[in-house]
């Protein structure tokens, strides 16, 4: 039923102007749509990320969005240059090399948006 349908990630934020600046200027996403003053849609590869105003912004304590990248360390370096601070977690069977968590061939780095939503980049 849904196996051939694209999915859309949805992120709650308190302030759309602050979110727009972060998702556009810091992460480099392009706005592809909007619903008045309540929702901004950003394009990310073949995916869409809907950012919407909500009083529940930042309450999710789990990863909300993952971007799969070829060069985790390179993207970390670029995001750090844009002011992103990375999160460090104690995870079973993972070591940390700087801001990158490593488990075998998998590399992951977590960071938060201005509302505290947890985002990450991971190796493919």
Residue frames as a rotation matrix with the C-alpha (Angstrom) as fourth column:
UNK 1
0.565 0.825 0.000 0.00
0.825 -0.565 0.000 0.00
0.000 0.000 -1.000 0.00
UNK 2
0.937 -0.211 -0.279 2.67
-0.142 -0.958 0.247 2.59
-0.320 -0.192 -0.928 0.97
UNK 3
0.391 -0.863 0.319 5.81
0.526 0.494 0.692 0.81
-0.755 -0.103 0.648 -0.21
UNK 4
-0.212 -0.494 0.843 6.14
0.974 -0.172 0.145 2.94
0.074 0.853 0.518 -3.35
UNK 5
0.750 0.513 0.418 5.19
0.447 -0.859 0.251 6.28
0.488 -0.001 -0.873 -1.80
UNK 6
-0.378 -0.852 0.363 7.58
0.257 -0.473 -0.843 8.99
0.890 -0.225 0.397 -0.66
UNK 7
0.343 0.402 -0.849 7.49
0.931 -0.023 0.365 9.93
0.128 -0.915 -0.382 3.01
UNK 8
0.216 -0.207 0.954 7.76
0.046 -0.974 -0.222 13.46
0.975 0.092 -0.201 4.43
UNK 9
-0.456 -0.399 -0.795 9.61
0.836 0.113 -0.536 14.28
0.304 -0.910 0.282 7.65
UNK 10
0.424 0.665 0.615 7.75
0.262 -0.740 0.620 16.72
0.867 -0.102 -0.488 9.92
UNK 11
-0.506 -0.699 -0.505 9.51
0.769 -0.101 -0.631 18.90
0.391 -0.708 0.589 12.51
UNK 12
0.667 0.736 -0.110 7.79
0.680 -0.543 0.492 21.10
0.303 -0.403 -0.864 15.11
UNK 13
-0.566 -0.816 0.116 9.34
0.703 -0.551 -0.450 24.51
0.431 -0.174 0.885 15.83
UNK 14
-0.044 0.521 -0.853 8.37
0.815 -0.475 -0.332 27.50
-0.578 -0.709 -0.403 17.94
UNK 15
0.281 0.025 -0.959 9.49
-0.226 -0.970 -0.091 30.26
-0.933 0.242 -0.267 15.58
UNK 16
0.742 0.089 0.665 9.34
0.547 0.494 -0.676 29.80
-0.389 0.865 0.318 11.81
UNK 17
0.891 -0.453 0.037 11.71
-0.351 -0.738 -0.577 32.70
0.289 0.501 -0.816 11.11
UNK 18
0.171 -0.844 0.509 14.43
-0.874 0.108 0.473 31.20
-0.454 -0.526 -0.719 13.33
UNK 19
0.272 0.000 0.962 13.79
0.114 0.993 -0.033 27.76
-0.956 0.119 0.270 11.82
UNK 20
0.972 0.101 0.211 13.95
0.221 -0.097 -0.971 29.14
-0.077 0.990 -0.116 8.26
UNK 21
0.587 -0.809 0.018 17.33
-0.798 -0.582 -0.159 30.70
0.139 0.079 -0.987 8.97
UNK 22
-0.027 -0.604 0.796 18.69
-0.647 0.618 0.447 27.44
-0.762 -0.503 -0.407 10.43
UNK 23
0.330 0.226 0.917 17.33
0.317 0.888 -0.333 25.07
-0.889 0.401 0.221 7.79
UNK 24
0.970 0.015 0.243 18.17
0.237 -0.299 -0.925 27.37
0.059 0.954 -0.293 4.86
UNK 25
0.668 -0.725 0.171 21.35
-0.639 -0.676 -0.368 29.18
0.382 0.136 -0.914 5.89
UNK 26
0.048 -0.680 0.732 22.95
-0.885 0.311 0.347 26.61
-0.463 -0.664 -0.587 8.19
UNK 27
-0.004 0.002 1.000 21.86
0.031 1.000 -0.002 23.33
-1.000 0.031 -0.004 6.58
UNK 28
-0.801 -0.403 -0.442 21.56
-0.355 -0.274 0.894 24.65
-0.482 0.873 0.076 3.03
UNK 29
-0.459 0.714 0.529 18.02
0.754 0.628 -0.194 23.40
-0.470 0.310 -0.826 2.34
UNK 30
-0.979 0.187 0.085 15.83
-0.091 -0.764 0.638 25.25
0.185 0.617 0.765 -0.16
UNK 31
-0.449 0.893 0.045 12.25
-0.239 -0.071 -0.968 26.24
-0.861 -0.445 0.245 0.56
UNK 32
-0.984 0.132 0.117 9.91
0.160 0.386 0.908 24.47
0.075 0.913 -0.401 -1.87
UNK 33
-0.174 0.976 0.130 6.56
0.368 -0.058 0.928 25.50
0.913 0.209 -0.349 -0.41
UNK 34
-0.998 -0.037 0.059 4.64
-0.040 -0.392 -0.919 26.98
0.058 -0.919 0.390 2.48
UNK 35
-0.135 0.982 -0.130 1.21
0.791 0.185 0.583 26.95
0.596 -0.024 -0.802 4.08
UNK 36
0.776 0.441 0.451 0.64
0.171 -0.835 0.524 30.53
0.607 -0.330 -0.723 5.17
UNK 37
0.111 -0.710 0.695 2.56
-0.758 -0.513 -0.402 31.42
0.643 -0.482 -0.595 8.32
UNK 38
0.612 0.259 0.747 2.33
-0.744 0.510 0.432 27.94
-0.269 -0.820 0.505 9.84
UNK 39
0.614 -0.368 0.698 4.35
0.315 0.925 0.211 25.52
-0.724 0.090 0.684 7.66
UNK 40
0.294 -0.590 -0.752 7.49
-0.908 -0.418 -0.027 25.75
-0.298 0.691 -0.658 5.52
UNK 41
0.899 -0.052 0.436 8.40
0.164 0.960 -0.225 22.89
-0.407 0.273 0.871 3.21
UNK 42
0.178 -0.918 -0.354 12.09
-0.824 -0.336 0.457 22.37
-0.539 0.210 -0.816 2.42
UNK 43
0.888 0.002 -0.459 13.48
-0.320 0.719 -0.616 20.13
0.329 0.695 0.640 -0.30
UNK 44
0.101 -0.868 0.486 16.23
-0.834 0.193 0.517 17.70
-0.543 -0.458 -0.704 0.66
UNK 45
-0.901 -0.371 0.224 17.27
-0.162 0.767 0.620 15.37
-0.403 0.523 -0.751 -2.14
UNK 46
-0.687 0.708 -0.163 14.09
0.041 0.262 0.964 13.55
0.725 0.656 -0.209 -3.18
UNK 47
-0.307 0.530 -0.790 12.55
0.935 0.325 -0.145 14.18
0.180 -0.783 -0.595 0.23
UNK 48
0.019 0.367 0.930 10.57
0.004 -0.930 0.367 16.98
1.000 -0.004 -0.019 1.79
UNK 49
-0.648 -0.194 -0.736 10.97
0.738 0.080 -0.671 18.31
0.189 -0.978 0.092 5.31
UNK 50
0.230 0.786 0.574 7.90
0.327 -0.618 0.715 20.11
0.916 0.023 -0.399 6.66
UNK 51
-0.817 -0.431 -0.383 8.71
0.531 -0.303 -0.791 22.54
0.225 -0.850 0.477 9.45
UNK 52
0.027 0.934 0.357 5.62
0.364 -0.342 0.866 23.72
0.931 0.107 -0.349 11.29
UNK 53
-0.545 -0.134 0.828 4.79
-0.563 -0.673 -0.480 25.96
0.621 -0.728 0.292 14.22
UNK 54
0.324 0.633 -0.703 3.81
0.226 0.670 0.707 24.05
0.919 -0.388 0.074 17.38
UNK 55
0.495 -0.110 0.862 3.82
-0.791 -0.468 0.394 24.59
0.361 -0.877 -0.319 21.12
UNK 56
0.918 -0.142 0.371 5.27
-0.065 0.867 0.493 21.05
-0.391 -0.477 0.787 21.38
UNK 57
0.721 -0.681 -0.128 8.45
-0.275 -0.112 -0.955 22.01
0.636 0.724 -0.268 19.52
UNK 58
-0.171 -0.969 0.176 11.59
-0.664 -0.018 -0.748 20.35
0.728 -0.245 -0.640 20.80
UNK 59
0.239 0.325 0.915 9.84
-0.943 0.302 0.139 17.83
-0.231 -0.896 0.379 23.06
UNK 60
0.942 0.018 -0.336 10.86
-0.148 0.919 -0.366 14.77
0.302 0.394 0.868 21.03
UNK 61
0.476 -0.791 0.383 13.88
-0.695 -0.072 0.715 13.22
-0.539 -0.607 -0.584 22.77
UNK 62
0.223 -0.368 0.903 14.73
0.449 0.861 0.240 10.91
-0.865 0.351 0.357 19.85
UNK 63
-0.814 -0.569 -0.117 16.25
0.119 -0.360 0.925 11.50
-0.568 0.739 0.361 16.42
UNK 64
0.192 0.940 -0.282 13.72
-0.092 -0.269 -0.959 13.19
-0.977 0.210 0.035 14.17
UNK 65
0.943 0.062 -0.326 15.59
-0.322 -0.070 -0.944 13.32
-0.081 0.996 -0.046 10.83
UNK 66
0.184 -0.909 0.375 18.61
0.194 0.407 0.893 11.49
-0.964 -0.091 0.251 9.40
UNK 67
0.740 -0.114 -0.663 20.53
-0.657 -0.335 -0.675 12.54
-0.145 0.935 -0.323 6.32
UNK 68
0.637 -0.568 0.522 22.64
0.482 0.821 0.305 9.81
-0.602 0.057 0.797 4.71
UNK 69
0.778 -0.470 -0.417 25.92
-0.604 -0.741 -0.292 11.26
-0.172 0.479 -0.861 3.45
UNK 70
0.773 -0.553 -0.311 29.08
0.190 0.670 -0.718 9.89
0.605 0.495 0.623 1.87
UNK 71
-0.305 -0.952 0.022 31.54
0.431 -0.158 -0.888 11.85
0.849 -0.261 0.459 4.04
UNK 72
0.631 0.609 -0.480 30.31
0.677 -0.130 0.724 12.24
0.379 -0.782 -0.495 7.63
UNK 73
0.011 -0.710 -0.704 33.54
0.869 -0.341 0.358 13.88
-0.494 -0.616 0.614 8.80
UNK 74
-0.805 -0.328 0.495 33.46
0.568 -0.669 0.480 16.37
0.173 0.667 0.724 5.93
UNK 75
0.036 0.903 0.428 29.85
0.376 -0.409 0.832 17.34
0.926 0.131 -0.354 6.59
UNK 76
0.567 0.089 -0.819 30.59
0.824 -0.074 0.562 17.67
-0.011 -0.993 -0.116 10.33
UNK 77
-0.465 -0.842 -0.275 33.46
0.797 -0.533 0.284 20.02
-0.385 -0.087 0.919 9.53
UNK 78
-0.709 0.243 0.662 31.28
0.378 -0.661 0.648 22.12
0.595 0.710 0.377 7.22
UNK 79
0.388 0.921 -0.035 28.39
0.476 -0.168 0.863 22.31
0.789 -0.352 -0.503 9.71
UNK 80
0.278 -0.377 -0.883 30.76
0.921 -0.155 0.357 23.22
-0.272 -0.913 0.304 12.56
UNK 81
-0.787 -0.594 0.168 32.05
0.614 -0.726 0.309 26.09
-0.062 0.346 0.936 10.40
UNK 82
-0.413 0.739 0.532 28.42
0.107 -0.540 0.835 27.25
0.904 0.402 0.144 10.17
UNK 83
-0.500 0.105 0.860 28.04
-0.752 -0.546 -0.370 27.22
0.431 -0.831 0.352 13.97
UNK 84
0.561 0.716 -0.416 26.49
-0.416 0.678 0.607 23.80
0.716 -0.167 0.678 14.55
UNK 85
-0.336 -0.567 0.752 27.34
-0.942 0.212 -0.262 22.14
-0.011 -0.796 -0.605 17.87
UNK 86
-0.134 0.229 -0.964 27.34
-0.390 0.882 0.264 18.35
0.911 0.411 -0.029 17.92
UNK 87
0.578 0.450 0.681 25.87
-0.811 0.225 0.540 16.12
0.090 -0.864 0.495 20.59
UNK 88
-0.530 -0.747 -0.402 27.84
-0.602 0.665 -0.443 13.31
0.598 0.007 -0.801 22.23
UNK 89
0.568 0.774 0.278 26.14
-0.793 0.426 0.436 10.17
0.220 -0.468 0.856 23.47
UNK 90
-0.588 -0.625 0.514 27.35
-0.719 0.695 0.023 7.07
-0.371 -0.356 -0.857 25.29
UNK 91
0.489 0.737 -0.466 26.17
-0.871 0.443 -0.214 4.30
0.049 0.510 0.859 23.01
UNK 92
0.429 -0.317 0.846 26.86
-0.211 0.875 0.435 0.58
-0.878 -0.365 0.309 23.39
UNK 93
0.237 -0.434 0.869 29.41
0.736 0.664 0.131 -0.77
-0.634 0.608 0.477 20.92
UNK 94
0.760 -0.040 0.649 30.22
0.475 -0.647 -0.596 2.72
0.444 0.761 -0.473 19.61
UNK 95
-0.149 -0.809 -0.569 33.37
0.902 -0.347 0.257 4.77
-0.406 -0.475 0.781 19.97
UNK 96
0.893 0.425 -0.146 33.67
0.345 -0.856 -0.385 8.47
-0.289 0.294 -0.911 19.34
UNK 97
-0.256 -0.922 0.291 36.24
0.951 -0.186 0.246 10.15
-0.173 0.340 0.925 17.14
UNK 98
-0.992 -0.019 0.127 35.74
0.032 -0.994 0.101 13.85
0.124 0.104 0.987 17.75
UNK 99
-0.465 0.885 0.005 32.07
-0.761 -0.397 -0.512 14.53
-0.452 -0.242 0.859 17.02
UNK 100
0.008 0.424 -0.906 31.55
-0.839 0.496 0.224 11.33
0.544 0.758 0.360 15.03
UNK 101
0.148 0.144 0.978 30.27
-0.717 0.697 0.006 8.13
-0.681 -0.702 0.206 16.65
UNK 102
-0.215 -0.359 -0.908 31.64
-0.905 0.422 0.048 5.00
0.366 0.832 -0.416 15.00
UNK 103
0.164 0.231 0.959 30.46
-0.515 0.850 -0.117 1.38
-0.842 -0.474 0.258 15.03
UNK 104
0.082 -0.230 0.970 32.22
0.656 0.745 0.121 -0.76
-0.750 0.626 0.213 12.43
UNK 105
-0.639 -0.290 0.712 31.63
0.764 -0.348 0.544 0.91
0.090 0.891 0.444 9.06
UNK 106
0.388 0.881 0.272 28.79
0.779 -0.471 0.413 3.08
0.492 0.051 -0.869 10.39
UNK 107
-0.814 -0.550 -0.187 29.50
0.573 -0.712 -0.406 6.70
0.090 -0.438 0.895 11.28
UNK 108
0.279 0.947 0.157 26.92
0.803 -0.320 0.503 9.01
0.527 -0.015 -0.850 12.86
UNK 109
-0.890 -0.441 -0.117 26.94
0.431 -0.729 -0.533 12.58
0.150 -0.524 0.838 14.17
UNK 110
0.111 0.978 -0.175 24.01
0.971 -0.069 0.231 14.14
0.213 -0.196 -0.957 16.03
UNK 111
-0.958 -0.283 0.049 23.10
0.264 -0.935 -0.238 17.81
0.113 -0.215 0.970 16.37
UNK 112
-0.182 0.929 -0.322 20.06
0.838 -0.024 -0.545 19.88
-0.514 -0.369 -0.774 17.31
UNK 113
-0.163 0.247 0.955 18.10
0.650 -0.702 0.292 22.61
0.743 0.668 -0.046 15.61
UNK 114
-0.699 -0.189 0.690 17.32
-0.232 -0.852 -0.469 25.84
0.676 -0.488 0.552 17.51
UNK 115
0.235 0.870 0.434 14.27
-0.833 -0.050 0.551 24.19
0.501 -0.491 0.713 19.15
UNK 116
-0.269 -0.437 0.858 16.21
-0.850 0.527 0.002 21.16
-0.453 -0.729 -0.513 20.36
UNK 117
0.863 0.504 -0.027 14.94
-0.443 0.732 -0.518 18.73
-0.241 0.459 0.855 17.71
UNK 118
0.022 -0.883 0.469 17.57
-0.287 0.444 0.849 16.00
-0.958 -0.154 -0.244 17.31
UNK 119
0.877 0.110 -0.467 18.91
-0.476 0.077 -0.876 15.62
-0.060 0.991 0.120 13.77
UNK 120
0.248 -0.876 0.414 21.79
-0.133 0.393 0.910 13.53
-0.960 -0.281 -0.020 12.47
UNK 121
0.416 -0.263 -0.870 24.00
-0.896 0.047 -0.442 12.67
0.157 0.964 -0.216 9.56
UNK 122
0.387 -0.230 0.893 25.02
-0.320 0.875 0.364 9.09
-0.865 -0.426 0.265 8.98
UNK 123
-0.660 -0.652 -0.374 27.13
-0.634 0.217 0.742 7.09
-0.403 0.727 -0.557 6.57
UNK 124
0.264 0.821 -0.507 25.29
-0.964 0.219 -0.148 5.12
-0.011 0.528 0.849 3.94
